[in-house]
Amino acid sequence: MLSLAALVLRLRVSGCQGRRRSIATVVSGNRTSKLVRERLQKEVEKMRSQFSGFRPGLLVLQVGDRDDSNLYISSKLKAAAEVLQNIRSANANVSIHGLIVQLPLDSVNHIDTQLITNAVAPDKDVDGLSCINAGKLSRGDLTDCFLPCTPNGCMELIRQTGVSVAGKHAVVIGRSKIVGAPMHDLLLWNHATVTTCHSQTRDLPLQVGRADILVVGAGRAEMVRGDWLKEGAVVIDCGINQVPDETKASGKRVVGDVHYASANQRAGFITPVPGGVGPMTVAMLMQNTVQSAQRFLQNQKH
C-alpha cells in the first residue's frame, strides 16, 4: 500500500514538472534586422548592376528649434511654408526615393503635423504616415502602399517566431497613428481577431489575458505585468522608457512597456528592450526606401 502511494506521489510530481514552463524565447530585433539589411544589400547591388551608379536616396527632414533658425521665422505661417517648400523640393527630386519628416516637429512656432506629413508625395512616404498610405492600409491594400515602419517591423518579428497570425486573438495596447492604429490594421488584414486597448479601456489585465499575440505601445514604463499574460503568448514590446537606476553610470536604464522579468516567465516569445523593435523600425525604413527605388526604376522602363 505504501509503495503504491509513493508511486502515485512520484507520478504527480513528475506531471507537475512536465507542465512547468521554461522562460520565453527572446525574439531578437538585432539579429532579425541584420538579416533584413543583408537581403536589402543584395537587392541594391542588383539595381546598381542594372543601372550603373544608381543608389536609393533617403532624405530625413528635421525641423530644428535652434535660435539661429528661428530668427528667420516670424510666424507660424512662415514656419510651415519653409518646411513645405523643402518637402516640395524633395518630392520633385528624382534622386530622392524616400522622404521622412522627423516627428515631433521641433519648433517654437506651432506647425500642423498632419499638413506636413500629407505634403510628402505618397510614392516617397516611406514612413507610411500620409493619409493616402494610411487609408490604403486601413482598406487592406497592403501591396499598394508603404507600411509604417514600426508596425511592419513588429509583424516581421512575429513571423520570426513561427506563430501564425491567422485565427489568433491579438491585443494591441495603444492607438497612436504611428504604432497602435496601423498595428491593428496589419494584424486584422493578416486575419487575426484584433482588440485595441487604450487609456479608457476597462479591466486591461483581463483583455491582455486573452491575447495569443500582444503588441504594446502605450508609452508607460513596465505597465504590463507578467501575471496578466496568457501562457505562451507572443509579446512584442514597442515601448522605450527611462527609469532611475543607481547601478548605471547615467543613473537610469532603458525599459519597455512590459515588465520583462515577470513576462518572460510566462510568455512563449518576447522582444527585449533595447534590441527588439527599435532595430526593426530602422530596417523597415531601409526596406521601404529600397522598394520605392525599385518602383522608380520600374516606372522608368515604361
TORDREN-423194 format. One record per residue (C-alpha): residue number from 1; residue in three letters; x, y, z. Coordinates in Angstrom, 3 decimals. Example, Ala and Ser with C-alpha at 12.3 -4.5 7.8 and 13.67 -1.06 7.14 Angstrom:
# TORDREN-423194
atom num = 1 | residu = ala | east = 12.300 | north = -4.500 | up = 7.800
atom num = 2 | residu = ser | east = 13.670 | north = -1.060 | up = 7.140
//
This chain:
# TORDREN-423194
atom num = 1 | residu = met | east = 0.000 | north = 0.000 | up = 0.000
atom num = 2 | residu = leu | east = 2.809 | north = 2.391 | up = 0.912
atom num = 3 | residu = ser | east = 4.685 | north = 1.604 | up = -2.269
atom num = 4 | residu = leu | east = 1.560 | north = 2.327 | up = -4.346
atom num = 5 | residu = ala | east = 1.067 | north = 5.681 | up = -2.601
atom num = 6 | residu = ala | east = 4.699 | north = 6.569 | up = -3.220
atom num = 7 | residu = leu | east = 4.292 | north = 5.681 | up = -6.899
atom num = 8 | residu = val | east = 1.217 | north = 7.927 | up = -7.206
atom num = 9 | residu = leu | east = 3.093 | north = 10.746 | up = -5.472
atom num = 10 | residu = arg | east = 6.064 | north = 10.406 | up = -7.826
atom num = 11 | residu = leu | east = 3.734 | north = 10.476 | up = -10.855
atom num = 12 | residu = arg | east = 2.033 | north = 13.635 | up = -9.625
atom num = 13 | residu = val | east = 5.342 | north = 15.389 | up = -9.047
atom num = 14 | residu = ser | east = 6.561 | north = 14.279 | up = -12.457
atom num = 15 | residu = gly | east = 3.373 | north = 15.568 | up = -14.079
atom num = 16 | residu = cys | east = 3.792 | north = 18.975 | up = -12.480
atom num = 17 | residu = gln | east = 7.370 | north = 19.180 | up = -13.646
atom num = 18 | residu = gly | east = 6.299 | north = 18.247 | up = -17.153
atom num = 19 | residu = arg | east = 3.882 | north = 21.182 | up = -17.231
atom num = 20 | residu = arg | east = 6.394 | north = 23.698 | up = -15.875
atom num = 21 | residu = arg | east = 7.207 | north = 26.357 | up = -18.460
atom num = 22 | residu = ser | east = 10.713 | north = 27.424 | up = -19.298
atom num = 23 | residu = ile | east = 11.444 | north = 31.109 | up = -19.825
atom num = 24 | residu = ala | east = 10.270 | north = 32.757 | up = -23.034
atom num = 25 | residu = thr | east = 12.240 | north = 32.600 | up = -26.257
atom num = 26 | residu = val | east = 13.791 | north = 36.001 | up = -26.935
atom num = 27 | residu = val | east = 12.940 | north = 37.412 | up = -30.365
atom num = 28 | residu = ser | east = 15.984 | north = 39.482 | up = -31.267
atom num = 29 | residu = gly | east = 15.439 | north = 42.594 | up = -33.337
atom num = 30 | residu = asn | east = 19.186 | north = 42.974 | up = -33.710
atom num = 31 | residu = arg | east = 19.528 | north = 39.559 | up = -35.341
atom num = 32 | residu = thr | east = 16.405 | north = 39.884 | up = -37.492
atom num = 33 | residu = ser | east = 17.286 | north = 43.384 | up = -38.690
atom num = 34 | residu = lys | east = 20.721 | north = 42.119 | up = -39.714
atom num = 35 | residu = leu | east = 19.058 | north = 39.528 | up = -41.947
atom num = 36 | residu = val | east = 16.863 | north = 42.227 | up = -43.488
atom num = 37 | residu = arg | east = 19.839 | north = 44.509 | up = -44.151
atom num = 38 | residu = glu | east = 21.774 | north = 41.685 | up = -45.788
atom num = 39 | residu = arg | east = 18.825 | north = 40.958 | up = -48.091
atom num = 40 | residu = leu | east = 18.440 | north = 44.641 | up = -48.955
atom num = 41 | residu = gln | east = 22.145 | north = 44.938 | up = -49.724
atom num = 42 | residu = lys | east = 21.795 | north = 42.218 | up = -52.331
atom num = 43 | residu = glu | east = 18.776 | north = 43.953 | up = -53.865
atom num = 44 | residu = val | east = 20.655 | north = 47.260 | up = -54.060
atom num = 45 | residu = glu | east = 23.635 | north = 45.558 | up = -55.675
atom num = 46 | residu = lys | east = 21.299 | north = 44.063 | up = -58.265
atom num = 47 | residu = met | east = 19.859 | north = 47.508 | up = -59.059
atom num = 48 | residu = arg | east = 23.329 | north = 49.009 | up = -59.383
atom num = 49 | residu = ser | east = 24.422 | north = 46.229 | up = -61.729
atom num = 50 | residu = gln | east = 21.475 | north = 47.006 | up = -63.991
atom num = 51 | residu = phe | east = 21.710 | north = 50.806 | up = -63.674
atom num = 52 | residu = ser | east = 25.305 | north = 51.916 | up = -63.251
atom num = 53 | residu = gly | east = 25.845 | north = 54.385 | up = -60.426
atom num = 54 | residu = phe | east = 22.271 | north = 54.161 | up = -59.186
atom num = 55 | residu = arg | east = 21.565 | north = 54.097 | up = -55.473
atom num = 56 | residu = pro | east = 18.407 | north = 54.572 | up = -53.395
atom num = 57 | residu = gly | east = 18.143 | north = 58.013 | up = -51.831
atom num = 58 | residu = leu | east = 16.571 | north = 58.780 | up = -48.450
atom num = 59 | residu = leu | east = 16.101 | north = 62.298 | up = -47.096
atom num = 60 | residu = val | east = 15.309 | north = 62.937 | up = -43.434
atom num = 61 | residu = leu | east = 13.833 | north = 66.401 | up = -42.889
atom num = 62 | residu = gln | east = 14.247 | north = 67.657 | up = -39.335
atom num = 63 | residu = val | east = 12.650 | north = 70.859 | up = -38.134
atom num = 64 | residu = gly | east = 15.129 | north = 72.261 | up = -35.605
atom num = 65 | residu = asp | east = 14.397 | north = 74.536 | up = -32.668
atom num = 66 | residu = arg | east = 17.706 | north = 76.392 | up = -32.892
atom num = 67 | residu = asp | east = 17.784 | north = 80.140 | up = -32.201
atom num = 68 | residu = asp | east = 19.676 | north = 80.840 | up = -35.436
atom num = 69 | residu = ser | east = 16.936 | north = 79.069 | up = -37.422
atom num = 70 | residu = asn | east = 14.048 | north = 80.748 | up = -35.683
atom num = 71 | residu = leu | east = 15.490 | north = 84.213 | up = -36.304
atom num = 72 | residu = tyr | east = 14.207 | north = 83.777 | up = -39.856
atom num = 73 | residu = ile | east = 10.737 | north = 82.666 | up = -38.763
atom num = 74 | residu = ser | east = 8.413 | north = 85.378 | up = -37.573
atom num = 75 | residu = ser | east = 5.126 | north = 83.490 | up = -37.646
atom num = 76 | residu = lys | east = 3.505 | north = 80.065 | up = -37.809
atom num = 77 | residu = leu | east = 2.697 | north = 80.664 | up = -41.458
atom num = 78 | residu = lys | east = 6.331 | north = 81.287 | up = -42.376
atom num = 79 | residu = ala | east = 7.473 | north = 78.251 | up = -40.373
atom num = 80 | residu = ala | east = 5.058 | north = 75.943 | up = -42.165
atom num = 81 | residu = ala | east = 5.847 | north = 77.492 | up = -45.558
atom num = 82 | residu = glu | east = 9.560 | north = 76.867 | up = -45.082
atom num = 83 | residu = val | east = 9.013 | north = 73.201 | up = -44.257
atom num = 84 | residu = leu | east = 6.525 | north = 72.733 | up = -47.091
atom num = 85 | residu = gln | east = 8.962 | north = 74.245 | up = -49.583
atom num = 86 | residu = asn | east = 11.638 | north = 71.750 | up = -48.541
atom num = 87 | residu = ile | east = 9.150 | north = 68.907 | up = -48.940
atom num = 88 | residu = arg | east = 8.071 | north = 70.077 | up = -52.391
atom num = 89 | residu = ser | east = 11.708 | north = 70.261 | up = -53.480
atom num = 90 | residu = ala | east = 12.332 | north = 66.723 | up = -52.240
atom num = 91 | residu = asn | east = 9.156 | north = 65.472 | up = -53.919
atom num = 92 | residu = ala | east = 10.443 | north = 66.782 | up = -57.254
atom num = 93 | residu = asn | east = 13.985 | north = 65.446 | up = -56.830
atom num = 94 | residu = val | east = 14.291 | north = 62.184 | up = -58.799
atom num = 95 | residu = ser | east = 17.392 | north = 61.143 | up = -56.830
atom num = 96 | residu = ile | east = 15.363 | north = 61.031 | up = -53.602
atom num = 97 | residu = his | east = 13.207 | north = 57.912 | up = -53.309
atom num = 98 | residu = gly | east = 12.255 | north = 58.175 | up = -49.667
atom num = 99 | residu = leu | east = 11.360 | north = 61.229 | up = -47.586
atom num = 100 | residu = ile | east = 10.587 | north = 61.284 | up = -43.892
atom num = 101 | residu = val | east = 9.835 | north = 64.214 | up = -41.636
atom num = 102 | residu = gln | east = 11.230 | north = 63.741 | up = -38.143
atom num = 103 | residu = leu | east = 8.453 | north = 63.928 | up = -35.569
atom num = 104 | residu = pro | east = 7.610 | north = 65.667 | up = -33.351
atom num = 105 | residu = leu | east = 8.247 | north = 68.895 | up = -35.208
atom num = 106 | residu = asp | east = 10.716 | north = 70.821 | up = -33.043
atom num = 107 | residu = ser | east = 9.878 | north = 74.483 | up = -33.495
atom num = 108 | residu = val | east = 8.960 | north = 77.415 | up = -31.262
atom num = 109 | residu = asn | east = 6.114 | north = 78.028 | up = -33.706
atom num = 110 | residu = his | east = 3.230 | north = 75.564 | up = -33.873
atom num = 111 | residu = ile | east = 3.125 | north = 73.697 | up = -37.180
atom num = 112 | residu = asp | east = 0.263 | north = 71.416 | up = -38.221
atom num = 113 | residu = thr | east = 1.836 | north = 67.947 | up = -38.247
atom num = 114 | residu = gln | east = -0.916 | north = 66.491 | up = -40.430
atom num = 115 | residu = leu | east = -0.388 | north = 69.231 | up = -43.014
atom num = 116 | residu = ile | east = 3.319 | north = 68.419 | up = -43.166
atom num = 117 | residu = thr | east = 3.076 | north = 64.617 | up = -43.338
atom num = 118 | residu = asn | east = 0.385 | north = 64.798 | up = -46.014
atom num = 119 | residu = ala | east = 2.590 | north = 67.077 | up = -48.121
atom num = 120 | residu = val | east = 5.056 | north = 64.230 | up = -48.652
atom num = 121 | residu = ala | east = 4.407 | north = 62.535 | up = -52.001
atom num = 122 | residu = pro | east = 2.706 | north = 59.168 | up = -51.323
atom num = 123 | residu = asp | east = 5.250 | north = 57.356 | up = -53.519
atom num = 124 | residu = lys | east = 8.082 | north = 58.744 | up = -51.336
atom num = 125 | residu = asp | east = 6.283 | north = 58.490 | up = -47.991
atom num = 126 | residu = val | east = 8.466 | north = 55.654 | up = -46.684
atom num = 127 | residu = asp | east = 7.212 | north = 56.294 | up = -43.133
atom num = 128 | residu = gly | east = 3.705 | north = 55.390 | up = -44.318
atom num = 129 | residu = leu | east = 2.173 | north = 58.269 | up = -42.354
atom num = 130 | residu = ser | east = 0.337 | north = 60.245 | up = -45.051
atom num = 131 | residu = cys | east = -3.436 | north = 59.929 | up = -45.208
atom num = 132 | residu = ile | east = -3.095 | north = 58.233 | up = -48.624
atom num = 133 | residu = asn | east = -0.896 | north = 55.398 | up = -47.360
atom num = 134 | residu = ala | east = -2.754 | north = 55.145 | up = -44.041
atom num = 135 | residu = gly | east = -6.059 | north = 54.955 | up = -45.919
atom num = 136 | residu = lys | east = -4.823 | north = 52.186 | up = -48.197
atom num = 137 | residu = leu | east = -3.613 | north = 50.226 | up = -45.184
atom num = 138 | residu = ser | east = -6.960 | north = 50.589 | up = -43.422
atom num = 139 | residu = arg | east = -8.694 | north = 49.257 | up = -46.573
atom num = 140 | residu = gly | east = -6.346 | north = 46.289 | up = -46.759
atom num = 141 | residu = asp | east = -4.446 | north = 47.435 | up = -49.869
atom num = 142 | residu = leu | east = -1.178 | north = 46.232 | up = -48.358
atom num = 143 | residu = thr | east = 0.684 | north = 45.815 | up = -51.645
atom num = 144 | residu = asp | east = -0.203 | north = 49.307 | up = -52.870
atom num = 145 | residu = cys | east = 1.141 | north = 51.401 | up = -50.002
atom num = 146 | residu = phe | east = 4.113 | north = 51.896 | up = -47.736
atom num = 147 | residu = leu | east = 3.580 | north = 50.162 | up = -44.404
atom num = 148 | residu = pro | east = 4.547 | north = 52.161 | up = -41.287
atom num = 149 | residu = cys | east = 7.977 | north = 51.055 | up = -40.147
atom num = 150 | residu = thr | east = 7.420 | north = 50.119 | up = -36.503
atom num = 151 | residu = pro | east = 4.240 | north = 48.030 | up = -37.056
atom num = 152 | residu = asn | east = 5.789 | north = 46.373 | up = -40.093
atom num = 153 | residu = gly | east = 8.861 | north = 45.568 | up = -38.027
atom num = 154 | residu = cys | east = 6.612 | north = 44.039 | up = -35.378
atom num = 155 | residu = met | east = 4.987 | north = 41.812 | up = -37.994
atom num = 156 | residu = glu | east = 8.415 | north = 40.625 | up = -39.129
atom num = 157 | residu = leu | east = 9.336 | north = 39.775 | up = -35.538
atom num = 158 | residu = ile | east = 6.091 | north = 37.828 | up = -35.135
atom num = 159 | residu = arg | east = 6.900 | north = 35.906 | up = -38.322
atom num = 160 | residu = gln | east = 10.280 | north = 35.018 | up = -36.846
atom num = 161 | residu = thr | east = 8.528 | north = 33.147 | up = -34.011
atom num = 162 | residu = gly | east = 6.864 | north = 30.772 | up = -36.470
atom num = 163 | residu = val | east = 3.477 | north = 31.524 | up = -34.892
atom num = 164 | residu = ser | east = 0.760 | north = 32.036 | up = -37.493
atom num = 165 | residu = val | east = -1.217 | north = 35.264 | up = -37.041
atom num = 166 | residu = ala | east = -4.290 | north = 33.897 | up = -38.838
atom num = 167 | residu = gly | east = -7.049 | north = 32.934 | up = -36.440
atom num = 168 | residu = lys | east = -5.232 | north = 34.235 | up = -33.366
atom num = 169 | residu = his | east = -6.617 | north = 36.737 | up = -30.876
atom num = 170 | residu = ala | east = -4.308 | north = 39.747 | up = -30.966
atom num = 171 | residu = val | east = -4.385 | north = 42.627 | up = -28.494
atom num = 172 | residu = val | east = -2.786 | north = 45.996 | up = -29.244
atom num = 173 | residu = ile | east = -2.254 | north = 48.435 | up = -26.386
atom num = 174 | residu = gly | east = -2.107 | north = 51.976 | up = -27.768
atom num = 175 | residu = arg | east = -3.860 | north = 53.698 | up = -30.656
atom num = 176 | residu = ser | east = -1.306 | north = 56.200 | up = -31.957
atom num = 177 | residu = lys | east = -1.187 | north = 56.936 | up = -35.670
atom num = 178 | residu = ile | east = 2.430 | north = 55.764 | up = -35.802
atom num = 179 | residu = val | east = 2.160 | north = 52.441 | up = -33.941
atom num = 180 | residu = gly | east = -1.152 | north = 51.361 | up = -32.425
atom num = 181 | residu = ala | east = -3.661 | north = 52.138 | up = -35.172
atom num = 182 | residu = pro | east = -1.620 | north = 50.749 | up = -38.102
atom num = 183 | residu = met | east = -0.611 | north = 47.740 | up = -35.972
atom num = 184 | residu = his | east = -4.308 | north = 46.946 | up = -35.551
atom num = 185 | residu = asp | east = -4.830 | north = 47.167 | up = -39.311
atom num = 186 | residu = leu | east = -1.835 | north = 44.977 | up = -40.170
atom num = 187 | residu = leu | east = -2.912 | north = 42.258 | up = -37.750
atom num = 188 | residu = leu | east = -6.509 | north = 42.448 | up = -38.979
atom num = 189 | residu = trp | east = -5.576 | north = 42.099 | up = -42.660
atom num = 190 | residu = asn | east = -3.341 | north = 39.190 | up = -41.730
atom num = 191 | residu = his | east = -6.501 | north = 37.508 | up = -40.412
atom num = 192 | residu = ala | east = -6.149 | north = 37.947 | up = -36.650
atom num = 193 | residu = thr | east = -9.097 | north = 38.894 | up = -34.464
atom num = 194 | residu = val | east = -7.901 | north = 42.194 | up = -33.004
atom num = 195 | residu = thr | east = -8.739 | north = 44.109 | up = -29.837
atom num = 196 | residu = thr | east = -7.314 | north = 47.608 | up = -29.400
atom num = 197 | residu = cys | east = -6.895 | north = 48.840 | up = -25.827
atom num = 198 | residu = his | east = -6.232 | north = 52.417 | up = -24.726
atom num = 199 | residu = ser | east = -6.434 | north = 54.782 | up = -21.751
atom num = 200 | residu = gln | east = -10.203 | north = 54.333 | up = -21.445
atom num = 201 | residu = thr | east = -10.191 | north = 50.521 | up = -21.641
atom num = 202 | residu = arg | east = -11.717 | north = 48.875 | up = -18.598
atom num = 203 | residu = asp | east = -10.055 | north = 45.887 | up = -16.938
atom num = 204 | residu = leu | east = -6.905 | north = 45.956 | up = -19.049
atom num = 205 | residu = pro | east = -5.391 | north = 42.830 | up = -17.417
atom num = 206 | residu = leu | east = -8.474 | north = 40.841 | up = -18.464
atom num = 207 | residu = gln | east = -8.095 | north = 41.968 | up = -22.086
atom num = 208 | residu = val | east = -4.363 | north = 41.218 | up = -22.089
atom num = 209 | residu = gly | east = -5.003 | north = 37.765 | up = -20.658
atom num = 210 | residu = arg | east = -6.977 | north = 36.829 | up = -23.785
atom num = 211 | residu = ala | east = -4.142 | north = 37.654 | up = -26.185
atom num = 212 | residu = asp | east = -2.339 | north = 34.998 | up = -28.171
atom num = 213 | residu = ile | east = -0.330 | north = 37.906 | up = -29.602
atom num = 214 | residu = leu | east = 0.238 | north = 41.088 | up = -27.596
atom num = 215 | residu = val | east = 1.734 | north = 44.285 | up = -29.041
atom num = 216 | residu = val | east = 2.323 | north = 47.095 | up = -26.567
atom num = 217 | residu = gly | east = 2.935 | north = 50.732 | up = -27.488
atom num = 218 | residu = ala | east = 1.490 | north = 52.605 | up = -24.539
atom num = 219 | residu = gly | east = 4.479 | north = 54.720 | up = -23.520
atom num = 220 | residu = arg | east = 4.293 | north = 53.689 | up = -19.864
atom num = 221 | residu = ala | east = 7.299 | north = 52.001 | up = -18.290
atom num = 222 | residu = glu | east = 6.758 | north = 48.336 | up = -17.368
atom num = 223 | residu = met | east = 2.986 | north = 48.766 | up = -17.270
atom num = 224 | residu = val | east = 2.114 | north = 45.239 | up = -18.428
atom num = 225 | residu = arg | east = 2.889 | north = 42.669 | up = -15.749
atom num = 226 | residu = gly | east = 3.778 | north = 39.053 | up = -16.332
atom num = 227 | residu = asp | east = 0.768 | north = 37.670 | up = -14.476
atom num = 228 | residu = trp | east = -1.537 | north = 39.461 | up = -16.933
atom num = 229 | residu = leu | east = -0.321 | north = 37.339 | up = -19.832
atom num = 230 | residu = lys | east = -1.838 | north = 34.267 | up = -21.370
atom num = 231 | residu = glu | east = 0.646 | north = 31.449 | up = -21.002
atom num = 232 | residu = gly | east = 2.709 | north = 31.016 | up = -24.157
atom num = 233 | residu = ala | east = 1.704 | north = 34.367 | up = -25.691
atom num = 234 | residu = val | east = 3.829 | north = 36.228 | up = -28.227
atom num = 235 | residu = val | east = 4.760 | north = 39.575 | up = -26.634
atom num = 236 | residu = ile | east = 6.064 | north = 42.442 | up = -28.786
atom num = 237 | residu = asp | east = 7.170 | north = 45.449 | up = -26.732
atom num = 238 | residu = cys | east = 7.351 | north = 48.746 | up = -28.679
atom num = 239 | residu = gly | east = 7.964 | north = 50.845 | up = -25.568
atom num = 240 | residu = ile | east = 11.139 | north = 52.721 | up = -24.787
atom num = 241 | residu = asn | east = 11.278 | north = 54.458 | up = -21.426
atom num = 242 | residu = gln | east = 13.954 | north = 55.560 | up = -18.983
atom num = 243 | residu = val | east = 13.683 | north = 54.712 | up = -15.302
atom num = 244 | residu = pro | east = 16.038 | north = 55.579 | up = -12.426
atom num = 245 | residu = asp | east = 18.801 | north = 53.047 | up = -11.782
atom num = 246 | residu = glu | east = 21.593 | north = 53.911 | up = -9.375
atom num = 247 | residu = thr | east = 23.688 | north = 50.987 | up = -10.615
atom num = 248 | residu = lys | east = 24.120 | north = 52.674 | up = -14.009
atom num = 249 | residu = ala | east = 26.675 | north = 55.397 | up = -14.665
atom num = 250 | residu = ser | east = 23.936 | north = 57.545 | up = -16.178
atom num = 251 | residu = gly | east = 21.668 | north = 56.958 | up = -13.204
atom num = 252 | residu = lys | east = 18.964 | north = 55.452 | up = -15.403
atom num = 253 | residu = arg | east = 18.222 | north = 52.487 | up = -17.661
atom num = 254 | residu = val | east = 16.010 | north = 51.825 | up = -20.658
atom num = 255 | residu = val | east = 12.942 | north = 49.603 | up = -20.226
atom num = 256 | residu = gly | east = 9.901 | north = 48.776 | up = -22.315
atom num = 257 | residu = asp | east = 6.183 | north = 48.966 | up = -21.606
atom num = 258 | residu = val | east = 6.239 | north = 45.325 | up = -20.453
atom num = 259 | residu = his | east = 7.767 | north = 44.201 | up = -17.158
atom num = 260 | residu = tyr | east = 10.333 | north = 41.915 | up = -18.749
atom num = 261 | residu = ala | east = 11.471 | north = 39.994 | up = -15.675
atom num = 262 | residu = ser | east = 7.978 | north = 38.680 | up = -14.937
atom num = 263 | residu = ala | east = 6.715 | north = 38.499 | up = -18.531
atom num = 264 | residu = asn | east = 9.487 | north = 36.232 | up = -19.761
atom num = 265 | residu = gln | east = 8.442 | north = 33.654 | up = -17.164
atom num = 266 | residu = arg | east = 5.019 | north = 33.315 | up = -18.765
atom num = 267 | residu = ala | east = 5.247 | north = 34.352 | up = -22.434
atom num = 268 | residu = gly | east = 6.206 | north = 31.951 | up = -25.191
atom num = 269 | residu = phe | east = 8.131 | north = 34.611 | up = -27.125
atom num = 270 | residu = ile | east = 9.155 | north = 38.117 | up = -26.091
atom num = 271 | residu = thr | east = 11.140 | north = 41.012 | up = -27.543
atom num = 272 | residu = pro | east = 13.801 | north = 42.667 | up = -25.393
atom num = 273 | residu = val | east = 14.175 | north = 46.403 | up = -24.808
atom num = 274 | residu = pro | east = 16.523 | north = 47.599 | up = -26.133
atom num = 275 | residu = gly | east = 17.398 | north = 45.350 | up = -29.062
atom num = 276 | residu = gly | east = 13.896 | north = 44.324 | up = -30.061
atom num = 277 | residu = val | east = 11.508 | north = 46.531 | up = -32.027
atom num = 278 | residu = gly | east = 13.897 | north = 49.507 | up = -32.340
atom num = 279 | residu = pro | east = 16.367 | north = 47.951 | up = -34.801
atom num = 280 | residu = met | east = 13.452 | north = 46.610 | up = -36.850
atom num = 281 | residu = thr | east = 11.973 | north = 50.089 | up = -37.259
atom num = 282 | residu = val | east = 15.207 | north = 51.244 | up = -38.903
atom num = 283 | residu = ala | east = 15.423 | north = 48.090 | up = -41.041
atom num = 284 | residu = met | east = 11.848 | north = 48.556 | up = -42.311
atom num = 285 | residu = leu | east = 12.611 | north = 52.183 | up = -43.194
atom num = 286 | residu = met | east = 15.503 | north = 50.928 | up = -45.310
atom num = 287 | residu = gln | east = 13.246 | north = 48.283 | up = -46.852
atom num = 288 | residu = asn | east = 10.603 | north = 50.862 | up = -47.796
atom num = 289 | residu = thr | east = 13.278 | north = 53.085 | up = -49.352
atom num = 290 | residu = val | east = 14.645 | north = 50.227 | up = -51.447
atom num = 291 | residu = gln | east = 11.098 | north = 49.321 | up = -52.548
atom num = 292 | residu = ser | east = 10.493 | north = 52.933 | up = -53.553
atom num = 293 | residu = ala | east = 13.705 | north = 52.943 | up = -55.605
atom num = 294 | residu = gln | east = 12.683 | north = 49.692 | up = -57.296
atom num = 295 | residu = arg | east = 9.297 | north = 51.169 | up = -58.229
atom num = 296 | residu = phe | east = 11.031 | north = 54.262 | up = -59.616
atom num = 297 | residu = leu | east = 13.256 | north = 52.149 | up = -61.837
atom num = 298 | residu = gln | east = 10.297 | north = 50.033 | up = -62.941
atom num = 299 | residu = asn | east = 8.404 | north = 53.166 | up = -63.976
atom num = 300 | residu = gln | east = 11.453 | north = 54.401 | up = -65.898
atom num = 301 | residu = lys | east = 11.259 | north = 51.337 | up = -68.116
atom num = 302 | residu = his | east = 7.775 | north = 52.215 | up = -69.317
//
